[in-house]
Amino acid sequence: MEFFASLSAFPILGAVMAAGSSRIEQLRRLVIIIIWLQVIVAAFLCAPVLAGGAALVRFTPDFAVDRISASFLMLTNFVAACSLSHSPTFFRNEGLITGKTVPPEHERLFYASALLFVLAMNFVFVSDNLGLLWVSIEATTLFSAGLVYFSRDKHALEATWKYLMVCSVGIAFALLGTILIFAASQHGAVPGGSLNVRQLLGCAKQLEPKLLELGYIFCLLGYGTKAGIFPLHTWLPDAHSEAPAPASAMLSGALLNCALFAIWRVTELVRLTEHHAICETVPVFWGALTALAAGFFLVHQYGIKRLWAYSSIENVGIMLVAIGLGSPLLFFLQALNHSVAKVALFLLSGNIIQYYKTKDLSQIRGLLQVSPTCGILFAICAAAVTGMPPFGAFIAEWLILAKSADAMQGIAVGMLLIALAISFVAVSIHVSKILWGVPKHEVAQQETFSKYLIPSLLCLCTIILGLTALPLIMVKPI
């Protein structure tokens, strides 16, 4: 009970208070306090593992953290804390700059949904049971739907409907895969069957191979839909584009990691069996194909947030390759660098949309003239997310390519190289057009320190990650 109370108390308390609060300014401050307290709780739970004293910390028979899950748990809470800390500034500026005052009931529902969304994501990483993992992933879909539908217009309704329908179908496939894995454990491995991750890992070679392989394919298909893997990505650009900027930041910087982590868990299991080839070839090829497809989609984009949504799909593909290569270190390193830079980009894009009162890339010009601070931060984070040196994503992508070559995955290496080149050129052209030129119409300006506090912090993190990532890899692998 202590574990559940510590992990759930702050998000549930905050959600209840948000739903019933009548004072928006007090609620905004309260949410910031609650989410950073949640970061402290997550750090306390993960400390025994991340400090190197234990490989696994078990809270209950079906809840535990190892090094990879603890790392993602900390990243998720940090991303959520940064996004929600920026939210009050974003909502204030909606009224001051655009003239579209956010209805208090919409903002209250946003905070309630966001805190429950964070709670569901936390349970993804502490679930040491494939059934509970599936339940947690499904919960993230339900709680995040309210964030996508925030603006309550026809575009938000369409994006939310597509998000729920596509992801629900995908999660149904993942449920079937989970059932098949349970059935595989019943055939001599575990009397009565089991979905406990550690128990399954311990008897992986005794699992019925055909059922396990089929279960793996369905889980990869289902969780891959949630992660936005090509061609199952159709919900992602619309959802990221229609959600408010802080929600888009959490969807890209945290939610996608949850789905990929679920793929990692089932891949980790299959890798221990004699039929491990399927979890090495399929994710690597599918990940490279996803990155390549996203690169082509990046060339012709008309919305600034859709641009970063397709960039997220590209990075999902790269992370899937790392999963197929069996490297938790490279998987997390790529996720870390992508999440930090992408959250900053979505938050800055929210500021830019408020300046120009449009998401249309063709109408956004002269950002350096309108707001030099925003323009410089935007350029740095865009460079970081494309994998330019000396940022951490460059190191992660270089190591993934090297490991792919060592694994004789020549086709995947070629596809990744083409994808990275196309993505770099496409993003560079779009960002250059945004930064330079002359604004096409009068731009609303209201510079405040709070608008750039969180993006500046994240921008600094991307630089530090680039300077420290390689030495950390050499000294202390995850």
Steps between C-alpha positions, in 0.01 A plus 500: 500500500789737568619464141158572349446795732837655424462465123132596477434750780617822337351446150163386636489782757592753232239364256224517763595854599522606134153365425346689792709818505343837429819708517708448190811688611524302822441178307782583259747546784373189677547280193861614464571413864328162472677390184846586634418316823418204277846527347649478850286192577615333178862579584456346845352181352771472236799599715600145610520391135647810337759540775639161399425313819238264358410362157132471593277648770174314556208684661236225469496166312387679182661843537874562483763714329828405339754738353329557167152547650634726776676715242181538296296568814726793587498630142120483480447694822758759402337551160155529658628745763656724237188492281257575783728769645478680166122454473394801715707733284357343184139539614549858622648598165208342315284776641753785501647448152241319291193642671356149534455465873514137610174404680580413865320166475720401205814580691381314811428191290840536334684488832288213634551295183872582487566387858310174451686454171831533687381245755412250227839547335675443832325166541620396152859505625444340841278217372692173516205314354408502130128512580536803727730657242221469242247653740734793568555565129124497442455745789742743336276504192185577697652774718688671217192516273371796702824686425461453125137619512593813696392765246155334447482585129438269203870448431566401861200266492626331183852463644367359827270255325781379275734474800255291701392276215842423351674456834216289641522263205874482551468437872248223423771328294741545791243338732477201268878478497509512879245218519708292260811554713301387803394189307864436405592499869235237579665233286750363750671825600279622786225285652177690437678766294645837592547853369756602763800635309773360728333161514472487121861610455611224732329227297518657153644190333206289620234724343305351209684654200218532246264670744781724623598609150139570407449689825810707432381597152162613635663697783739665256210588272281627785754698699655614173170666412513689829862600431415630153699251294446524121241438355305495828589861581193672354365620836823661616540815282137605557507438876830685549384788286160554662603460866624815680879536497563364855288193419678448168828512690386220734357292217827514308751507784337244730209303352692361202767373739234305689393306191860435399581382852218245472660374177832480682348283773363236262814517284711442810305180563517360147871577476571237768341220297644293218272686257656840563557583133148638465559769764827604336408523131141627514544801736824609331350495150166647607672772700723596206197504269312724744790746518527506120127555446494779761792666323303520175193631686716776652579644157149632433341621821262788546462518880773579750380244757442238231864553402616397847244218510659339196842564652376301802402213269850502355651476849256222591642305205856555621408387852332190360825414325682531835241264653558247221874523560441403863664812648311658792774761522457625143121477527496722807770736375308570180174539695664737749645731238186495289265567793695795638542673164152421372323627813685830463405519131131444566497760779681750279264417213211587730659842555551543125138410422389761754727759337382438144146377582542212255651151477561538126874478427464716189376790716776481762801707397759722669495343845846637582364847429180448699664330800877442493487294822236266364680476167835405653349238731293363213807465277705325771227248584428433131869428449497268802200300381648448152811341652754770425827486692579575779150413628428167669275371221803502266686263733197273545426480127866442413521211750173351372633509144829343611325225693268433205802462274664262750179294499521473120178698453619662178156583360394665825823703512441627147140591572597680821773700329258614229232577760736706716628694200151579367372596844796728567459683169121527530504631858786740420308651209178539700679652799702738280181633344350551847805682637579731208302731278240762580174430686211491253264683734499680833621270775373508859791547740512478875840382625510360852771307682261218586442419131860390461588367845414133435614496133832655608543234768433225247728663244779503758431132571542411131841665496610332823380162372710541188811586699460223759327212321806327356707500823198369695456216251862397538496516880156378613267324256132481586 
